[in-house]
């Protein structure tokens, strides 16, 4: 069975070095997390595969990498300074602050207004202590230069999209792309969340992967449907069970100020069904607004007809940290093997932090003398682990827990027949492979 509680995955993630509390030496920082040795490999594998999947294998996509800090006028033009906010309520007893919809959900009240309806405070339990909600802007502010004054005030980016809009004319000019085409980006974004929580589900600093796909205005709905299908295909590529993924059409009152249509792909987390990815039809809002505010012509000129077009934009957005959380939850399995519990992360092979582990049957010097050079040789082309401590059974279980697809055992027979045993993580079957063919066999299994 997959993970039934968040604690199962949080405990494994900490114990095995996937995700660690940030600033732990000094007592930590509320909902700040570091990615450990295995976590950073997992995260990078997903990040790189996303780029390959959506950028490198397509002819209609290019990428950019933008600055974290942009001119304040960008965020004023985009509407983030005015509209990028959540309703905040404060308990009159303990003075803790919450997103209004979170108070309602915790009370089993579907996230409706908290003020004036007697809902209990999630922190102190006092009922009916919330005053009317006020809007809280989620942009994180800082200052450029030595003086903290209004003229030096800037924001850390709250989304990747705006750089793709302001860079749109330069990208068109330098790449000569024709409609439809997309601009992709990955990177850190920052949001001053009122109530972050649920492990890495909602944090104030996180990674996004998204692209803006520019289309002719009359083709927007067709491309929207196509990208929804592509996002669902990506979910299957991650190995996520499709029955735990759901498509939710967002009603007009809940959509962002720029969106003509939004669909969320939600996942059944242990703490409820919530958003994993989002797909927004932004229309021409961003290009039109930046064109008006900057005074620059951002229209696309058709190279054949000479027609000037203000493209519409389809925006698929993928949270990288939420992807890590979902693949950990979905890959987590507990099984009973010969009367003992086995915990295993059943990652797709391309995603696993280590693709193989080299394990001498014991720490006998003759076995180690074969296993260590074999590890060094394989590691040059396949990310591997090496372990020679404790029994072979315990080492298998450790590799199962971190999702390693294959364990390669060097035993005493190896000294005679120059062959090793490959153990398969999921089926726990074994096969004997000659040493000289090992790398090729692993490459084929991993499709490296």
C-alpha positions in Angstrom: 0.0 0.0 0.0 1.2 3.6 -0.6 1.7 6.1 2.2 -1.5 6.5 4.3 -0.1 9.4 6.4 2.2 12.3 5.9 4.3 11.2 8.9 5.4 8.0 7.2 7.0 10.0 4.3 8.3 12.8 6.5 10.1 10.4 8.9 11.6 8.4 6.0 12.7 11.7 4.2 14.5 12.9 7.3 16.0 9.5 8.3 17.3 8.8 4.8 18.5 12.3 3.8 15.8 13.3 1.3 14.4 16.4 3.1 15.8 17.9 6.3 14.6 20.8 8.6 16.4 24.0 7.6 18.6 25.9 10.1 18.2 22.9 12.5 21.4 23.8 14.3 19.7 27.0 15.6 16.2 25.7 16.2 15.0 25.8 12.6 12.9 28.3 10.8 9.1 27.8 10.3 8.5 25.5 7.4 12.0 25.9 5.9 13.4 22.7 4.5 16.8 21.6 3.0 17.2 18.9 0.5 19.8 16.3 1.6 22.1 14.1 -0.5 19.3 11.9 -1.8 16.7 14.6 -2.0 18.8 16.9 -4.2 19.4 14.0 -6.6 15.7 13.2 -6.7 14.8 16.8 -7.2 17.4 17.3 -9.9 16.3 14.2 -11.8 12.8 15.5 -11.9 13.9 19.0 -12.9 16.1 17.7 -15.7 13.5 15.2 -17.0 10.9 18.0 -17.1 13.2 20.1 -19.2 13.9 17.1 -21.5 10.2 16.2 -21.7 8.8 19.7 -22.4 11.7 21.6 -24.0 14.4 19.4 -25.6 12.1 16.9 -27.3 9.9 19.6 -28.8 10.6 22.0 -31.7 8.1 24.6 -30.5 9.7 25.4 -27.1 12.8 27.5 -26.0 14.0 28.3 -22.5 15.2 31.2 -20.5 16.7 31.8 -17.1 15.6 35.1 -15.5 16.7 37.2 -12.6 15.0 36.7 -9.2 14.7 40.5 -8.7 12.9 42.5 -11.4 12.1 46.1 -11.8 9.2 47.0 -9.4 7.2 48.4 -12.3 6.9 44.8 -13.7 4.9 43.7 -10.7 2.9 46.9 -10.7 2.0 46.4 -14.4 1.2 42.7 -13.9 -1.3 43.4 -11.1 0.6 41.5 -8.4 1.1 44.6 -6.2 -2.6 45.2 -6.2 -4.2 41.8 -6.5 -1.7 39.1 -5.4 -3.2 38.6 -1.9 -5.0 36.1 0.4 -7.7 36.9 3.0 -6.1 36.9 6.5 -7.9 36.5 9.8 -6.5 37.0 13.3 -7.6 35.3 16.5 -8.5 37.9 19.1 -7.3 35.6 21.9 -4.0 34.2 20.8 -3.3 36.6 18.0 -2.3 33.8 15.6 -3.0 34.6 11.9 -4.4 32.3 9.4 -5.6 32.1 5.8 -9.4 32.5 6.1 -10.1 29.4 4.0 -7.8 27.3 6.1 -9.8 28.1 9.2 -12.9 27.0 7.5 -11.4 23.8 6.2 -10.0 22.8 9.6 -13.5 23.3 11.0 -15.0 21.1 8.3 -16.7 24.1 6.9 -15.5 24.0 3.3 -13.3 27.1 3.7 -16.0 29.7 3.8 -15.7 33.0 5.7 -14.5 32.6 9.2 -15.6 36.0 10.7 -18.9 36.1 12.5 -19.7 32.4 12.3 -18.3 31.1 15.6 -15.5 29.0 14.0 -12.9 27.8 16.5 -9.3 29.0 16.3 -7.0 26.2 15.1 -4.4 27.3 17.6 -6.1 28.0 20.9 -9.6 26.6 20.2 -11.4 29.8 21.1 -14.7 30.1 19.2 -16.0 33.1 17.4 -12.9 35.3 17.9 -12.1 36.2 14.3 -12.7 39.7 13.1 -13.4 40.5 9.4 -10.8 39.3 7.0 -8.3 41.7 5.5 -6.2 41.2 2.3 -2.6 40.2 2.8 -0.2 40.7 -0.1 2.0 37.6 -0.7 4.9 39.4 -2.4 8.2 39.3 -0.4 9.7 42.8 -0.3 13.4 43.7 0.0 15.6 46.7 -0.8 18.3 47.3 -3.3 21.3 49.3 -2.0 22.3 50.5 1.4 19.2 52.6 2.2 15.8 51.2 3.0 13.6 53.7 1.3 10.6 53.5 -1.0 12.7 54.2 -4.1 14.9 51.2 -3.3 12.0 48.8 -2.6 11.8 45.7 -4.8 10.1 42.3 -4.7 11.4 38.8 -4.9 9.6 37.2 -7.8 6.3 35.4 -6.9 6.1 33.6 -10.3 8.4 32.9 -13.3 5.9 34.1 -15.9 6.6 37.9 -16.0 10.2 37.5 -17.3 8.8 35.4 -20.1 6.4 38.2 -21.0 8.9 41.1 -20.9 11.5 39.0 -22.8 8.9 37.9 -25.4 10.0 40.3 -28.2 13.7 39.5 -27.8 13.0 35.8 -27.8 11.0 36.1 -31.0 13.7 38.2 -32.6 16.6 35.9 -31.6 15.0 32.5 -32.2 12.6 33.4 -35.1 10.0 31.1 -33.6 6.5 31.2 -35.2 3.2 30.9 -33.4 2.4 28.7 -31.7 5.5 28.4 -29.5 6.5 28.4 -25.8 9.0 30.0 -23.5 10.0 27.7 -20.5 11.7 28.5 -17.2 12.6 26.9 -13.9 13.7 28.5 -10.7 13.0 29.8 -7.2 10.0 31.9 -6.4 9.0 33.4 -3.1 5.6 34.0 -1.5 5.0 35.3 2.0 2.4 32.6 2.8 0.3 33.3 5.9 0.1 29.7 7.0 2.7 27.5 5.3 2.7 23.8 6.3 2.1 20.2 5.4 5.8 19.5 5.0 7.0 20.8 1.6 3.4 21.3 0.3 3.3 25.0 1.0 6.5 26.9 1.8 7.6 30.5 1.4 10.5 29.6 -0.9 10.0 27.0 -3.6 10.8 25.9 -7.1 8.5 26.3 -10.1 8.7 24.8 -13.6 6.5 26.5 -16.1 6.1 27.9 -19.6 4.1 30.4 -21.4 2.7 29.1 -24.7 1.9 31.8 -27.2 -1.0 31.1 -29.6 -3.3 32.8 -32.1 -6.3 34.2 -30.2 -8.8 31.9 -32.1 -6.8 28.8 -31.2 -6.6 29.2 -27.4 -9.1 26.7 -26.3 -7.7 24.0 -28.6 -4.2 24.5 -27.2 -5.6 24.6 -23.6 -7.1 21.1 -24.1 -3.9 19.8 -25.7 -1.8 21.0 -22.7 -4.1 19.5 -20.2 -3.6 16.2 -21.9 0.2 16.7 -21.9 0.2 17.5 -18.2 -1.8 14.3 -17.5 0.7 12.4 -19.5 3.6 13.9 -17.4 1.8 12.7 -14.3 1.8 9.2 -15.7 5.5 9.5 -16.6 6.1 10.3 -12.9 4.5 7.0 -12.0 1.7 8.6 -10.1 -1.4 6.5 -9.8 -4.0 8.1 -12.0 -6.9 7.4 -9.7 -5.3 9.8 -7.2 -5.1 12.7 -9.7 -8.2 14.8 -10.4 -9.0 17.7 -12.8 -10.9 20.6 -11.2 -12.3 23.5 -13.2 -11.8 26.6 -11.1 -14.9 28.9 -11.0 -14.7 32.5 -12.0 -14.7 33.9 -8.4 -11.7 31.8 -7.4 -9.5 32.4 -10.5 -6.5 34.8 -10.5 -7.1 38.3 -11.8 -5.4 37.5 -15.2 -7.1 34.2 -15.9 -9.9 33.6 -18.4 -10.0 29.9 -17.5 -8.1 27.8 -14.9 -7.9 24.1 -14.3 -6.1 22.5 -11.4 -4.7 19.0 -11.4 -5.3 17.9 -7.8 -3.8 15.0 -5.8 -5.3 13.0 -2.9 -2.7 13.9 -0.3 -3.1 12.3 3.2 -4.3 15.8 4.4 -6.9 16.1 1.7 -7.4 16.7 -2.1 -5.4 19.8 -3.0 -3.6 21.3 -6.0 -0.6 19.8 -7.5 -0.4 21.6 -10.9 -2.3 24.5 -12.5 -3.2 25.3 -16.1 -4.3 28.9 -16.8 -5.6 30.6 -20.0 -4.2 34.1 -19.5 -5.6 35.5 -22.7 -3.7 38.6 -23.8 -3.8 40.2 -20.4 0.0 40.2 -19.7 1.3 41.2 -23.1 -1.4 43.9 -23.4 -0.8 45.3 -20.0 3.0 45.4 -20.4 2.5 47.0 -23.8 0.3 49.7 -22.3 2.5 50.4 -19.2 5.9 50.2 -21.0 4.9 52.0 -24.2 6.6 49.2 -26.2 5.0 47.3 -29.0 4.8 43.6 -27.9 2.7 42.4 -30.9 3.9 39.4 -32.9 4.4 40.1 -36.7 3.5 37.2 -38.9 6.6 36.7 -41.2 4.4 35.6 -44.1 1.4 37.9 -44.0 2.9 40.8 -42.1 -0.2 40.7 -39.8 0.4 42.0 -36.3 -1.0 39.8 -33.6 -1.2 40.1 -29.8 -1.0 36.4 -28.9 -3.0 34.7 -26.2 -1.2 32.7 -23.6 -1.7 29.2 -22.2 0.3 28.7 -18.9 1.0 25.2 -17.5 2.6 25.5 -14.1 4.4 22.7 -12.2 5.5 23.0 -8.6 8.8 21.1 -8.3 8.6 20.7 -4.5 5.0 19.5 -4.7 6.1 17.1 -7.3 8.8 15.7 -5.0 6.2 15.4 -2.2 3.7 13.6 -4.5 6.3 11.1 -5.9 7.5 10.3 -2.4 3.9 9.7 -1.2 2.9 7.7 -4.3 6.2 5.7 -4.5 6.0 4.8 -0.8 5.0 1.2 -0.2 4.9 -1.1 2.8 4.9 -4.8 2.1 5.2 -8.0 4.2 8.0 -10.2 2.9 8.6 -13.5 4.7 6.8 -12.2 7.8 8.8 -8.9 7.9 7.8 -5.4 6.9 9.6 -4.0 3.9 9.4 -0.3 3.1 10.2 0.5 -0.5 10.1 3.6 -2.7 9.0 2.4 -6.1 10.4 5.3 -8.2 10.6 5.0 -11.9 14.2 4.1 -12.7 14.9 7.5 -14.3 13.9 9.3 -11.1 15.7 7.2 -8.5 18.6 9.0 -6.7 20.8 6.0 -7.1 20.3 3.7 -10.1 22.3 0.8 -8.7 24.1 -0.2 -5.5 27.3 -2.3 -5.5 27.2 -4.7 -2.5 30.0 -7.2 -1.7 28.4 -10.2 0.1 30.7 -9.4 3.1 33.6 -7.2 3.8 36.0 -10.0 3.0 39.1 -8.4 1.3 38.8 -10.5 -1.8 35.2 -9.5 -2.4 35.9 -5.8 -1.6 38.9 -6.0 -4.0 36.4 -6.7 -6.8 33.5 -4.6 -5.6 35.3 -1.3 -5.1 36.9 -1.1 -8.6 33.6 -2.1 -10.1 31.8 0.7 -8.2 34.4 3.2 -9.4 34.1 2.0 -13.0 30.2 2.1 -13.0 30.0 5.5 -11.2 31.6 7.2 -14.2 28.4 6.6 -16.2 25.7 5.5 -13.8 25.0 7.1 -10.4 25.7 4.3 -7.9 25.9 3.7 -4.2 28.4 1.4 -2.4 27.7 -0.4 0.9 29.7 -3.1 2.7 28.4 -2.7 6.3 26.0 -5.1 8.1 24.3 -8.2 6.5 23.3 -8.3 2.9 19.7 -8.5 3.9 19.9 -5.2 5.8 21.7 -3.6 2.9 18.9 -4.7 0.5 16.3 -3.1 2.8 18.3 0.2 3.0 18.4 0.4 -0.8 14.7 -0.5 -1.0 13.9 2.4 1.3 15.7 4.9 -0.9 14.3 3.5 -4.1 17.4 2.1 -5.7 16.1 -0.1 -8.7 19.0 -2.6 -8.8 21.4 -4.1 -6.3 24.6 -5.7 -7.7 26.0 -8.4 -5.4 29.6 -9.5 -5.5 29.9 -12.9 -3.9 32.4 -15.7 -3.6 31.2 -17.3 -6.9 32.2 -14.0 -8.6 35.9 -14.9 -7.8 35.4 -18.1 -9.9 33.0 -17.2 -12.7 33.5 -13.4 -13.0 29.8 -12.8 -12.8 27.6 -10.9 -10.3 24.0 -11.1 -9.2 21.5 -8.3 -10.1 18.6 -8.0 -7.7 15.4 -6.2 -8.9 13.9 -3.9 -6.3 10.2 -4.4 -7.0 9.9 -8.1 -7.8 13.0 -9.0 -5.7 14.0 -11.5 -8.4 17.7 -12.1 -9.2 19.7 -12.7 -12.3 23.4 -13.6 -12.9 25.3 -11.3 -15.3 29.0 -11.5 -16.4 31.1 -8.7 -15.1 32.1 -7.5 -18.6 28.4 -7.2 -19.6 27.2 -5.5 -16.4 27.3 -1.9 -17.5 25.5 -2.7 -20.8 22.8 -4.7 -19.0 22.2 -1.9 -16.5 22.1 0.7 -19.2 19.5 -1.3 -21.0 17.4 -1.7 -17.9 17.7 1.9 -17.0 17.5 3.0 -20.7 20.4 5.4 -20.0 
